[in-house]
């Protein structure tokens, strides 16, 4: 039985459909909000890593939507 978050993701979550993965993410986030978990950084400051992550995700998403350049 998986015991770490990475093991659970690899063995269970990755095999779920996109709909079920989004439903699971929603359940987890709602649970954290309801419990007012203090490990959530509520600051308005974005770190360099945050900006790099969002840029990387945005570029990957754009590449998925527009797989070929339309010059």
Secondary structure, DSSP 8 states (H G I E B T S, - for coil): ---SHHHHHHHTGGGS-HHHHHHHHHHHHHHHHHTT-TTS---S---HHHHHHHHHHHHHHHHHH--S---
